[in-house]
Amino acid sequence: MAPITVGDVVPDGTISFFDDHDQLQTVSVHSLAAGKKVILFGVPGAFTPTCSMKHVPGFIEKAEELKSKGVDEIICFSVNDPFVMKAWGKTYPENKHVKFVADGSGEYTHLLGLELDLKDKGLGVRSRRFALLLDNLKVTVANVESGGEFTVSSADDILKAL
């Protein structure tokens, strides 16, 4: 499947997360993003060094600035189960705006065409590192990394595009 790109409508599919009342929710991506400006940024794995120390902190630190530019939702996305994503999110007590969501079996990652095969590292098939800006489900920015790089998908890169 070809990777999602600017101009595409983001496919619908289900993702899971724990809500503010600690209840597991499984919802469609379209229900979260329809009629909104949403940043969906993907990482290869929770608790991994670049994701934990660079990618996620940037979005947490810049969340207020992103929201001031019209962003309604900031969603951190990974091929992990929702319990792992919940635990990872709790390691950022200063976080008020980034929602940690799970694509447990990688089905939504496949729909996006953004799989990253890390079987040789014992990690299975994960998500490539990326940052998408969606405006009412349409991709207006698609910053997708090659391999394990972190060069185009930061919060600052999205800010420049807004």
N, CA, C and O of each residue as an XYZ file, in Angstrom:
648
protein
N       0.837     -1.184      0.000
C       0.000      0.000      0.000
C       0.885      1.251      0.000
O       1.848      1.337      0.761
N       0.556      2.197     -0.842
C       1.342      3.436     -0.926
C       1.138      4.269      0.335
O       0.033      4.327      0.873
N       2.198      4.908      0.802
C       2.068      5.749      2.002
C       1.094      6.907      1.774
O       0.996      7.448      0.673
N       0.399      7.262      2.806
C      -0.514      8.405      2.754
C       0.283      9.658      2.433
O       1.441      9.790      2.827
N      -0.349     10.576      1.714
C       0.354     11.779      1.295
C      -0.581     12.985      1.317
O      -1.789     12.842      1.507
N      -0.017     14.156      1.123
C      -0.791     15.397      1.108
C      -1.898     15.291      0.060
O      -1.677     14.841     -1.065
N      -3.088     15.716      0.461
C      -4.245     15.683     -0.424
C      -5.142     14.480     -0.199
O      -6.318     14.501     -0.564
N      -4.589     13.420      0.407
C      -5.393     12.228      0.704
C      -6.335     12.505      1.870
O      -6.053     13.331      2.737
N      -7.450     11.802      1.869
C      -8.301     11.761      3.054
C      -7.787     10.604      3.892
O      -7.592      9.497      3.390
N      -7.570     10.868      5.167
C      -7.052      9.834      6.052
C      -8.071      8.690      6.097
O      -9.269      8.945      6.216
N      -7.617      7.439      6.003
C      -8.568      6.324      6.034
C      -9.215      6.193      7.411
O      -8.655      6.619      8.422
N     -10.388      5.603      7.427
C     -11.005      5.345      8.716
C     -10.499      4.000      9.222
O     -10.139      3.121      8.439
N     -10.478      3.862     10.496
C     -10.021      2.641     11.151
C     -10.154      2.872     12.635
O     -10.493      3.974     13.067
N      -9.889      1.847     13.422
C     -10.067      1.994     14.863
C      -8.736      2.061     15.589
O      -7.748      1.436     15.203
N      -8.754      2.843     16.653
C      -7.620      2.973     17.555
C      -8.170      2.914     18.976
O      -9.373      3.072     19.185
N      -7.304      2.689     19.940
C      -7.741      2.558     21.332
C      -6.911      3.457     22.237
O      -5.736      3.721     21.983
N      -7.566      3.920     23.308
C      -6.883      4.741     24.304
C      -7.693      4.731     25.586
O      -8.866      4.359     25.598
N      -7.045      5.148     26.663
C      -7.740      5.297     27.932
C      -8.153      6.761     28.069
O      -7.334      7.666     27.908
N      -9.438      6.981     28.369
C      -9.941      8.346     28.480
C      -9.607      8.944     29.849
O      -8.927      8.321     30.664
N     -10.097     10.164     30.082
C      -9.806     10.872     31.331
C     -10.366     10.179     32.567
O      -9.953     10.477     33.688
N     -11.313      9.247     32.366
C     -11.912      8.496     33.472
C     -11.311      7.099     33.578
O     -11.852      6.228     34.260
N     -10.168      6.892     32.884
C      -9.445      5.627     32.893
C     -10.264      4.469     32.308
O     -10.111      3.314     32.706
N     -11.125      4.809     31.364
C     -11.920      3.799     30.670
C     -11.334      3.581     29.281
O     -11.015      4.535     28.571
N     -11.200      2.320     28.906
C     -10.675      1.991     27.588
C     -11.705      2.354     26.524
O     -12.860      1.936     26.596
N     -11.280      3.122     25.555
C     -12.134      3.523     24.443
C     -11.542      2.987     23.148
O     -10.337      3.087     22.919
N     -12.384      2.424     22.313
C     -11.984      2.039     20.966
C     -12.888      2.814     20.029
O     -14.105      2.628     20.018
N     -12.274      3.686     19.241
C     -13.048      4.610     18.408
C     -12.485      4.651     16.997
O     -11.367      4.205     16.740
N     -13.278      5.192     16.099
C     -12.795      5.367     14.733
C     -11.966      6.646     14.657
O     -12.238      7.623     15.355
N     -10.968      6.619     13.810
C     -10.138      7.796     13.600
C     -11.011      8.941     13.078
O     -10.829     10.094     13.468
N     -11.948      8.617     12.205
C     -12.822      9.659     11.670
C     -13.631     10.335     12.773
O     -13.865     11.542     12.709
N     -14.061      9.583     13.778
C     -14.830     10.207     14.867
C     -13.963     11.168     15.681
O     -14.482     12.133     16.242
N     -12.667     10.925     15.756
C     -11.758     11.818     16.477
C     -11.353     13.040     15.659
O     -11.081     14.101     16.220
N     -11.313     12.895     14.338
C     -10.713     13.940     13.512
C     -11.688     14.705     12.618
O     -11.326     15.759     12.095
N     -12.889     14.217     12.429
C     -13.834     14.897     11.529
C     -14.143     16.302     12.037
O     -14.452     16.504     13.211
N     -14.053     17.257     11.131
C     -14.378     18.634     11.464
C     -13.346     19.336     12.324
O     -13.607     20.423     12.840
N     -12.174     18.729     12.488
C     -11.138     19.293     13.353
C      -9.810     19.391     12.616
O      -9.597     18.767     11.577
N      -8.928     20.195     13.192
C      -7.533     20.234     12.760
C      -6.771     19.367     13.764
O      -6.743     19.669     14.957
N      -6.160     18.298     13.280
C      -5.557     17.291     14.142
C      -4.129     17.001     13.695
O      -3.846     16.887     12.502
N      -3.244     16.884     14.669
C      -1.899     16.368     14.413
C      -1.910     14.911     14.848
O      -2.219     14.597     15.998
N      -1.575     14.038     13.931
C      -1.403     12.624     14.234
C       0.063     12.335     14.010
O       0.540     12.327     12.875
N       0.791     12.093     15.117
C       2.209     11.778     14.932
C       2.477     10.371     15.413
O       2.028      9.958     16.482
N       3.221      9.643     14.595
C       3.481      8.243     14.860
C       4.917      8.000     15.251
O       5.837      8.667     14.779
N       5.087      7.027     16.125
C       6.415      6.651     16.599
C       6.576      5.137     16.500
O       5.593      4.404     16.603
N       7.806      4.661     16.301
C       8.026      3.218     16.215
C       7.722      2.463     17.505
O       7.308      1.305     17.449
N       7.917      3.090     18.666
C       7.646      2.342     19.885
C       7.645      3.184     21.139
O       8.443      4.110     21.289
N       6.747      2.852     22.030
C       6.721      3.487     23.345
C       7.995      3.132     24.097
O       8.543      2.040     23.942
N       8.448      4.057     24.899
C       9.604      3.868     25.775
C      10.927      3.704     25.021
O      11.941      3.366     25.631
N      10.932      3.935     23.713
C      12.185      3.851     22.965
C      12.897      5.208     23.043
O      12.237      6.234     23.212
N      14.219      5.231     22.925
C      14.976      6.456     23.224
C      14.575      7.709     22.437
O      14.249      8.726     23.049
N      14.589      7.668     21.111
C      14.275      8.874     20.344
C      12.836      9.303     20.565
O      12.545     10.492     20.702
N      11.935      8.326     20.600
C      10.519      8.639     20.807
C      10.301      9.291     22.172
O       9.602     10.299     22.279
N      10.893      8.718     23.199
C      10.663      9.165     24.573
C      11.395     10.441     24.946
O      10.896     11.230     25.748
N      12.575     10.654     24.373
C      13.395     11.796     24.791
C      13.347     12.976     23.837
O      13.737     14.083     24.210
N      12.872     12.762     22.601
C      12.864     13.849     21.625
C      11.486     14.091     21.013
O      10.939     15.189     21.111
N      10.927     13.046     20.374
C       9.711     13.239     19.590
C       8.520     13.658     20.457
O       7.929     14.713     20.229
N       8.172     12.844     21.439
C       7.018     13.146     22.300
C       7.224     14.429     23.106
O       6.323     15.267     23.131
N       8.366     14.620     23.763
C       8.541     15.853     24.543
C       8.361     17.121     23.714
O       7.854     18.120     24.224
N       8.762     17.098     22.461
C       8.594     18.271     21.611
C       7.133     18.651     21.439
O       6.783     19.831     21.483
N       6.277     17.649     21.244
C       4.850     17.935     21.079
C       4.213     18.373     22.389
O       3.309     19.209     22.389
N       4.674     17.818     23.503
C       4.152     18.248     24.804
C       4.563     19.696     25.076
O       3.740     20.511     25.494
N       5.834     20.010     24.838
C       6.335     21.365     25.093
C       5.702     22.404     24.179
O       5.513     23.548     24.593
N       5.372     22.036     22.950
C       4.832     22.986     21.970
C       3.305     22.921     21.859
O       2.727     23.586     20.999
N       2.650     22.142     22.704
C       1.204     21.934     22.578
C       0.406     23.230     22.626
O      -0.493     23.431     21.809
N       0.718     24.103     23.564
C      -0.032     25.363     23.671
C       0.150     26.205     22.409
O      -0.803     26.806     21.913
N       1.367     26.245     21.899
C       1.631     27.014     20.680
C       0.888     26.413     19.486
O       0.328     27.143     18.668
N       0.884     25.086     19.388
C       0.158     24.409     18.311
C      -1.338     24.705     18.416
O      -1.993     24.984     17.411
N      -1.865     24.642     19.615
C      -3.291     24.920     19.814
C      -3.620     26.369     19.481
O      -4.695     26.654     18.953
N      -2.705     27.290     19.785
C      -2.947     28.699     19.480
C      -2.999     28.944     17.973
O      -3.507     29.973     17.527
N      -2.475     28.003     17.192
C      -2.503     28.117     15.731
C      -3.644     27.305     15.122
O      -3.657     27.046     13.919
N      -4.607     26.904     15.966
C      -5.813     26.261     15.457
C      -5.877     24.752     15.550
O      -6.850     24.151     15.094
N      -4.866     24.124     16.127
C      -4.886     22.664     16.261
C      -5.844     22.277     17.392
O      -5.746     22.789     18.507
N      -6.768     21.366     17.084
C      -7.759     20.915     18.072
C      -7.287     19.715     18.879
O      -7.548     19.626     20.078
N      -6.591     18.792     18.220
C      -6.150     17.553     18.876
C      -4.714     17.247     18.477
O      -4.308     17.478     17.338
N      -3.947     16.721     19.439
C      -2.590     16.240     19.187
C      -2.568     14.787     19.646
O      -2.748     14.489     20.827
N      -2.345     13.897     18.694
C      -2.453     12.462     18.974
C      -1.119     11.779     18.701
O      -0.583     11.850     17.595
N      -0.595     11.120     19.726
C       0.605     10.295     19.599
C       0.149      8.866     19.323
O      -0.687      8.322     20.046
N       0.694      8.273     18.292
C       0.204      7.015     17.742
C       1.347      6.003     17.669
O       2.453      6.336     17.244
N       1.073      4.763     18.086
C       2.102      3.731     17.994
C       1.477      2.350     17.915
O       0.363      2.124     18.389
N       2.221      1.424     17.301
C       1.806      0.026     17.285
C       2.244     -0.575     18.616
O       3.310     -1.180     18.734
N       1.400     -0.390     19.592
C       1.552     -0.928     20.944
C       0.146     -1.149     21.458
O      -0.818     -0.678     20.854
N       0.016     -1.856     22.560
C      -1.326     -2.019     23.110
C      -1.702     -0.791     23.940
O      -0.824     -0.029     24.343
N      -2.996     -0.593     24.198
C      -3.420      0.618     24.904
C      -2.897      0.709     26.337
O      -2.767      1.810     26.872
N      -2.599     -0.412     26.957
C      -2.068     -0.390     28.325
C      -0.642      0.172     28.333
O      -0.269      0.925     29.233
N       0.143     -0.197     27.330
C       1.498      0.338     27.197
C       1.440      1.836     26.911
O       2.196      2.612     27.495
N       0.544      2.241     26.012
C       0.436      3.659     25.670
C      -0.025      4.476     26.879
O       0.433      5.601     27.080
N      -0.918      3.917     27.674
C      -1.371      4.598     28.898
C      -0.197      4.770     29.866
O       0.013      5.855     30.408
N       0.561      3.699     30.076
C       1.703      3.753     30.993
C       2.749      4.744     30.484
O       3.331      5.494     31.268
N       2.984      4.746     29.190
C       3.965      5.663     28.613
C       3.507      7.104     28.800
O       4.298      7.964     29.186
N       2.239      7.368     28.530
C       1.702      8.711     28.705
C       1.861      9.224     30.119
O       2.090     10.415     30.331
N       1.742      8.333     31.087
C       1.855      8.738     32.496
C       3.283      9.127     32.879
O       3.496      9.718     33.938
N       4.263      8.803     32.030
C       5.644      9.202     32.332
C       5.882     10.679     32.010
O       6.975     11.200     32.230
N       4.858     11.341     31.490
C       4.929     12.771     31.171
C       3.885     13.520     32.003
O       2.855     13.931     31.468
N       4.136     13.704     33.305
C       3.125     14.325     34.171
C       2.767     15.746     33.757
O       1.692     16.236     34.103
N       3.650     16.413     33.022
C       3.369     17.778     32.579
C       2.438     17.818     31.358
O       1.991     18.897     30.970
N       2.141     16.676     30.753
C       1.314     16.609     29.551
C      -0.143     16.953     29.851
O      -0.762     16.375     30.744
N      -0.667     17.891     29.098
C      -2.072     18.255     29.234
C      -2.835     18.082     27.919
O      -4.066     18.077     27.925
N      -2.136     17.942     26.802
C      -2.811     17.999     25.507
C      -2.540     16.835     24.557
O      -3.306     16.644     23.613
N      -1.506     16.066     24.763
C      -1.195     14.981     23.830
C      -1.918     13.715     24.276
O      -1.772     13.260     25.410
N      -2.710     13.152     23.345
C      -3.444     11.915     23.608
C      -2.602     10.750     23.086
O      -2.156     10.769     21.939
N      -2.388      9.749     23.919
C      -1.604      8.573     23.543
C      -2.565      7.467     23.104
O      -3.357      6.970     23.905
N      -2.489      7.088     21.828
C      -3.402      6.081     21.292
C      -2.634      4.875     20.754
O      -1.468      4.969     20.372
N      -3.325      3.755     20.741
C      -2.719      2.482     20.355
C      -3.335      1.927     19.081
O      -4.543      2.007     18.853
N      -2.470      1.370     18.273
C      -2.856      0.576     17.103
C      -2.288     -0.813     17.376
O      -1.292     -1.219     16.778
N      -2.938     -1.534     18.287
C      -2.391     -2.767     18.844
C      -1.883     -3.782     17.844
O      -0.819     -4.367     18.050
N      -2.611     -4.006     16.773
C      -2.183     -5.021     15.812
C      -1.590     -4.427     14.540
O      -1.247     -5.160     13.613
N      -1.468     -3.109     14.493
C      -0.865     -2.461     13.340
C      -1.791     -2.325     12.142
O      -1.337     -1.970     11.054
N      -3.074     -2.599     12.318
C      -4.003     -2.530     11.188
C      -4.151     -1.109     10.649
O      -4.191     -0.911      9.434
N      -4.232     -0.123     11.536
C      -4.373      1.248     11.053
C      -3.073      1.731     10.403
O      -3.098      2.458      9.410
N      -1.957      1.324     10.966
C      -0.661      1.656     10.373
C      -0.599      1.133      8.938
O      -0.079      1.805      8.047
N      -1.128     -0.062      8.723
C      -1.172     -0.649      7.383
C      -2.052      0.199      6.457
O      -1.685      0.450      5.309
N      -3.213      0.638      6.956
C      -4.095      1.473      6.141
C      -3.406      2.776      5.721
O      -3.644      3.287      4.626
N      -2.552      3.304      6.599
C      -1.801      4.523      6.279
C      -0.634      4.248      5.327
O      -0.092      5.172      4.720
N      -0.254      2.980      5.200
C       0.901      2.628      4.372
C       2.211      3.031      5.014
O       3.189      3.318      4.324
N       2.231      3.053      6.348
C       3.405      3.562      7.071
C       4.060      2.520      7.978
O       4.560      2.853      9.052
N       4.056      1.260      7.543
C       4.698      0.224      8.332
C       6.214      0.331      8.254
O       6.783      0.788      7.263
N       6.841     -0.109      9.334
C       8.295     -0.175      9.417
C       8.634     -1.557      9.951
O       8.297     -1.891     11.087
N       9.296     -2.356      9.135
C       9.633     -3.720      9.516
C      10.883     -3.718     10.387
O      11.993     -3.487      9.906
N      10.685     -3.979     11.670
C      11.803     -4.030     12.617
C      11.969     -5.435     13.200
O      12.453     -5.600     14.320
N      11.562     -6.439     12.426
C      11.676     -7.824     12.896
C      13.118     -8.201     13.196
O      13.381     -8.956     14.132
N      14.062     -7.676     12.401
C      15.462     -8.007     12.623
C      15.983     -7.472     13.953
O      17.023     -7.917     14.440
N      15.266     -6.524     14.538
C      15.641     -5.978     15.847
C      14.768     -6.556     16.962
O      14.863     -6.141     18.117
N      13.906     -7.530     16.597
C      13.040     -8.169     17.584
C      11.813     -7.353     17.947
O      11.160     -7.630     18.954
N      11.488     -6.345     17.135
C      10.358     -5.468     17.449
C       9.132     -5.699     16.581
O       8.102     -5.059     16.793
N       9.220     -6.600     15.608
C       8.079     -6.853     14.737
C       7.855     -5.730     13.750
O       8.774     -4.979     13.424
N       6.619     -5.619     13.274
C       6.263     -4.559     12.342
C       5.663     -3.418     13.151
O       4.690     -3.602     13.882
N       6.249     -2.254     13.013
C       5.852     -1.057     13.763
C       5.428      0.032     12.807
O       5.303     -0.188     11.602
N       5.209      1.205     13.357
C       4.892      2.386     12.565
C       6.176      3.143     12.253
O       7.076      3.234     13.088
N       6.248      3.684     11.046
C       7.327      4.616     10.747
C       7.113      5.859     11.601
O       6.004      6.115     12.070
N       8.152      6.611     11.795
C       8.028      7.889     12.498
C       7.447      8.894     11.503
O       7.941      9.027     10.384
N       6.399      9.596     11.917
C       5.756     10.550     11.019
C       4.993     11.601     11.810
O       4.750     11.454     13.007
N       4.624     12.659     11.109
C       3.696     13.658     11.646
C       2.794     14.093     10.500
O       3.252     14.606      9.479
N       1.490     13.873     10.702
C       0.494     14.299      9.725
C      -0.311     15.434     10.319
O      -0.643     15.418     11.504
N      -0.624     16.415      9.499
C      -1.565     17.455      9.894
C      -2.815     17.205      9.074
O      -2.778     17.187      7.844
N      -3.921     17.013      9.774
C      -5.200     16.740      9.135
C      -6.120     17.933      9.332
O      -6.189     18.507     10.419
N      -6.815     18.295      8.285
C      -7.830     19.337      8.379
C      -9.126     18.722      7.871
O      -9.294     18.503      6.671
N     -10.045     18.443      8.802
C     -11.299     17.754      8.490
C     -11.028     16.492      7.669
O     -11.630     16.277      6.618
N     -10.121     15.674      8.166
C      -9.762     14.357      7.625
C      -8.817     14.403      6.418
O      -8.300     13.364      6.008
N      -8.586     15.572      5.851
C      -7.704     15.677      4.691
C      -6.278     15.975      5.153
O      -6.062     16.838      6.004
N      -5.313     15.259      4.592
C      -3.906     15.453      4.938
C      -3.400     16.722      4.271
O      -3.394     16.831      3.044
N      -2.971     17.688      5.093
C      -2.418     18.929      4.554
C      -0.899     18.971      4.692
O      -0.227     19.705      3.967
N      -0.357     18.184      5.622
C       1.089     18.031      5.794
C       1.349     16.556      6.074
O       0.677     15.950      6.908
N       2.318     15.984      5.380
C       2.702     14.586      5.607
C       4.230     14.530      5.711
O       4.932     14.442      4.703
N       4.719     14.581      6.932
C       6.160     14.514      7.178
C       6.492     13.105      7.650
O       6.268     12.756      8.809
N       7.025     12.310      6.747
C       7.286     10.893      7.013
C       8.793     10.655      6.968
O       9.468     11.028      6.009
N       9.297     10.034      8.014
C      10.733      9.756      8.125
C      11.125      8.495      7.368
O      10.302      7.612      7.128
N      12.389      8.432      7.002
C      12.975      7.222      6.434
C      13.603      6.436      7.572
O      14.272      7.006      8.433
N      13.388      5.127      7.575
C      13.988      4.275      8.608
C      13.705      4.789      9.991
O      12.559      5.110     10.305
N      14.714      4.878     10.827
C      14.552      5.343     12.198
C      14.921      6.795     12.392
O      15.118      7.233     13.526
N      15.021      7.557     11.309
C      15.457      8.953     11.400
C      14.448      9.821     12.152
O      13.286      9.452     12.324
N      14.925     10.979     12.591
C      14.079     11.991     13.220
C      14.536     13.348     12.692
O      15.269     14.075     13.363
N      14.090     13.678     11.476
C      14.563     14.892     10.815
C      13.448     15.801     10.326
O      13.686     16.994     10.139
N      12.230     15.285     10.108
C      11.158     16.105      9.513
C       9.823     16.033     10.247
O       8.861     16.676      9.826
N       9.742     15.260     11.342
C       8.431     15.000     11.948
C       8.267     15.604     13.352
O       7.428     15.146     14.128
N       9.049     16.607     13.670
C       8.978     17.190     15.003
C       7.834     18.200     15.126
O       7.230     18.600     14.131
N       7.553     18.598     16.354
C       6.561     19.646     16.601
C       6.979     20.941     15.904
O       6.132     21.652     15.363
N       8.259     21.249     15.914
C       8.738     22.463     15.233
C       8.465     22.399     13.730
O       8.115     23.409     13.119
N       8.625     21.208     13.130
C       8.347     21.067     11.701
C       6.872     21.329     11.404
O       6.543     21.948     10.392
N       5.995     20.867     12.270
C       4.561     21.116     12.088
C       4.248     22.594     12.307
O       3.451     23.177     11.574
N       4.871     23.193     13.309
C       4.663     24.627     13.558
C       5.031     25.464     12.328
O       4.333     26.416     11.979
N       6.131     25.096     11.685
C       6.554     25.835     10.488
C       5.516     25.741      9.378
O       5.371     26.662      8.574
N       4.801     24.634      9.338
C       3.808     24.409      8.281
C       2.464     25.073      8.569
O       1.634     25.225      7.673
N       2.256     25.465      9.820
C       0.945     26.045     10.175
C       0.824     27.509      9.791
O      -0.215     28.125     10.027
